[in-house]
Amino acid sequence: MSEEINGKKIFSLLEVTNSIKKTIADRYKSSFWVKAEMNKLNYFPKSGHCYPDLVEKQDGKVIAQIRCNLWKDDYIKINSTFQRVLKEPLKDGIKILFLATISFHPEHGLALRIIDIDPSFTLGNLEKEKQEAIKKLQDEGIFRQNKTLKLPLLTQRIAIISVNTSKGYQDFLGKIENNSWGYKFFHMLFPSILQGDKMAEQMTTQLKLIKKVRTQFDAVAIIRGGGGDVGLSSFNSYELAKIIALFPLPVLSGIGHITNDTVVEMVSHKSFITPTDLANFLFQEFHNFSVPVQKAQETIIDKSRRLISDEKTKFHSEVKLFRSLTENILIKSRNSIKEQVQSLFQQSQFLFKNEKEYLYSIREGIRKGTNTFCISAKQEIKQFALTMKKDVASQLNHYKLIVNQNAQQVVQGSRVLLQTRRERVFQIREKCSDKTLLLLKNSYLKLNSIEKNVTNMSPKNVMKRGYSITLLNGKAVKNFDKVKVGDNIDTLLFEGKLNSIIKATTKTEEL
Amino acid sequence: MSDKINYTEAFEELQGIVTEIEGGEISVDELSEKVKRAAQLIKICKAKLTTTEEDVNKILKELDTATKDGDDE
């Protein structure tokens, strides 16, 4: 009971908690249905109890939150129902409709106790979430994105997301490693659990890793098998499906279950019911490559052989045709040449004959002409010789006479001439002696006269007649201009010599 | 050139040759060259079916480097 201290009514903590417990017990007498989101299941394996953390969200924000109790027995019962109906265990992140009572414990406080959970509500909700995820991916236009990627001609390098120990993975490896065609694959495991709560997170991590080395791979294979039909709800996760839809490599899923496709499978490039089917698909891809190559080889061999044989046949027939054509032409040409030779022979024979006859006739003509000409020429020559003989004889006689006459004349003439010349020489001899005497007498007379003239002309005789000679410096002055005033001159006279100095000169006028 | 050609190109080129030879587009003159080339291509394609060149260690190393670089897309 409460006590009074300094006028204040004071309660102990237990009194308060007990009061709350009583009030709540009075207020919430019966159980009731609540819908909420299982934020955390908080299962404690040791005790087998769960202490779920329930929330209500609005636009992603928590607007109500409460701690709950789910006791061991209730949990086992509810979980088995879930497994049966949902193919999923009770887990975090699901929406639940549960039957609860509210209680208050003085020590642990307020809590909702979960008595039962309706699995159909959760199932509907999961289906709703799946549909929503599909719609959202479709609205974003990425639902079919991974399908638009093209697998290479050979899907040979495969990044496998699986669990190392799982039967599906082992089956898959066994298939692709020991195939009867000798096809060789490269594969690398990126380990991730493929069911339960942790799956989406682990797969996302591995997908990120693969993305980093995507150039080393042709495709991603998600391999799961033998795990039954339980715990697949994460394959409907919008976030995981989005990563796969947007993944840069084609994603092949071989998840192996029999219920409806999950969203991950829907957005995958291709999905297969079992890992074995996936392996068979890869083999088929290899066949699709190998068969045409093999066929190409056969076709090329076959066609090449045919081409060569066709060509050979064609060539042979061409050769045949050519031979027959050339033979024909040869025969024709040969015949034509033969004919021409024949014709040429005949024509030349004919021509020869004609020419020969013509030549004979000419020869005959020439012979006859020559004969005639020779005879007439011979007669002419004879005639001419005869005439010439007569002429020459008469001429000779004529000249003989003339010569004789001339000789007589020459003898007589010479005698007369000699007589005349002799007389003349006598006459000239007489004339010459007369004339010489006369010439001597004349010359004597002439000499006497000349002697007389010479005596008259001597300077002494001239000067005797009054003439004188003027000397300047011992030389006779013949020119007036040589003598100047003051010169000393000598004048030679008959019987004497004068010396004088020139006082004046006067030039005589021209006579 | 034939060393560097990838199998996709080899396959396509091979199909091209098959089409040509089937269509009678190849003359005897080219035949030898084409057949030689086809043989090379077939060799490349067949080798591709039965061999791989990838190395797990190399990829792990690459992953290691990528993670260290903080390449977190």
Interface residues (C-beta under 8 A of the other chain):
Chain A: P152 L153 L154 Q156 R157 W181 G182 Y183 K184 F185 F186 M188 K208 L209 K211 K212 V213 Q216 F286 F289 S290 P292 V293 K295 A296 Q297 T299 I300 K303 S304 L307 I308 E311
Chain B: Y7 T8 F11 L14 Q15 I17 V18 I21 E22 I26 V28 L31 K34 V35 A38 I42 C45 K46 K48 L49 T50 T51 T52 E53 E54 V56 K58 I59 E62 L63 A66 T67 D71 D72 E73
